[in-house]
Amino acid sequence: MGADHEAVRARLGRVGVWTFAFDALPAAGVREAVAEIEALGFPALWVPEGGSSREIFAHLSLLLAATREITVCSGIANVTARHPEAMAGGARTLADAYGERALVGIGIGHRTTAGRRRQDWQDPIGRMGTYLDEMDAAKMGPDPEVPVRRLIVALGPRMLRTAALRAVGAHTYFVPVEHTAKAREVLGPAPVLAVEQTAIVSGDPEVARGIARPWAAGYLGLPNYANDWRRLGHEDDLGDGGSDRLIDAAFAWGDVPSIASRVREHLDAGADHVCVQVISGPDDDVSLPALRELAGALL
């Protein structure tokens, strides 16, 4: 697995982009935006599979076909959305077609998603292990020359340990620098740690927190994220979309040097890669002007 670890680190680079905005754009707009992100020099791009997102393997294919070099990553491909054979088939097809440019982040999702899809939520760690076993046993299509490289989306220590054992590493989301340091301790030195960092380019605390708080409220309403912040000692910070203390820990806001400084804090704490998600309020804003500025400071 060591060679895979280093190959994924090399493909991801130190700083990439994470965005929900593509889910609100037509395919033509996605092609145009991803081409600019690639032209800016970002080595990796992450997209989600949330409640109203595109189907993730179709989305990754759209992005890969519209670009030439950038690594495209799922954050996440949700196990509740497809049978493990289908997950294996999608991942193997992308690996066959695009080699090292495709990285599959796999996640267990949330109790609400599992319920909507009429699936049992009990024992998510055990279910993930069984799911990975079935993925590994599935031989869908020809064996790709470059093996499927996957990360597991993890917050708590048990899922992080699963990521260290069953994947090339972990992808974390909506976490402070403190979590990054703890995640590295759990993973050990070899596995890849790719950390999402949401950012708001505004030096006005009222404006920045006003954009951040509704965003945070949705995550804090989900037990996976709320429990993660509780483990970090933020029990009293979870109400009303998060206290200022929590918001300031979860979001990098301010001018471009301030955001770049937060990214470096994650890297210093043990992250191999930080994927920056710039938000401004509107769902369809890719925040390309901010990414242009950040590219100059971060790449």
ABEGO torsion letter per residue (X at the ends): XAAAAAAAAAAAEABBBBBAAAAABBAAAAAAAAAAAAAAGBABBBBBBBAABBBAAAAAAAAAAABAABBBBBOBBBAAABBAAAAAAAAAAAAAAAEAABBBBBBAEBAAAAAAAGBBABGAAAAAAAAAAAAAABBBEBBBABBBBBBBBBABAAAAAAAAAABAEBBBBGBBAAAAAAAAAAAEAABBBBBBBBBBBBABAAAAAAAAAAAAAAAAABAAAAAAAAAAGAAAAABGGEBAAAAAAABBBEBAAAAAAAAAAAAAAGBABBBBBBBAGBAABAGAAAAAAAAAAAX
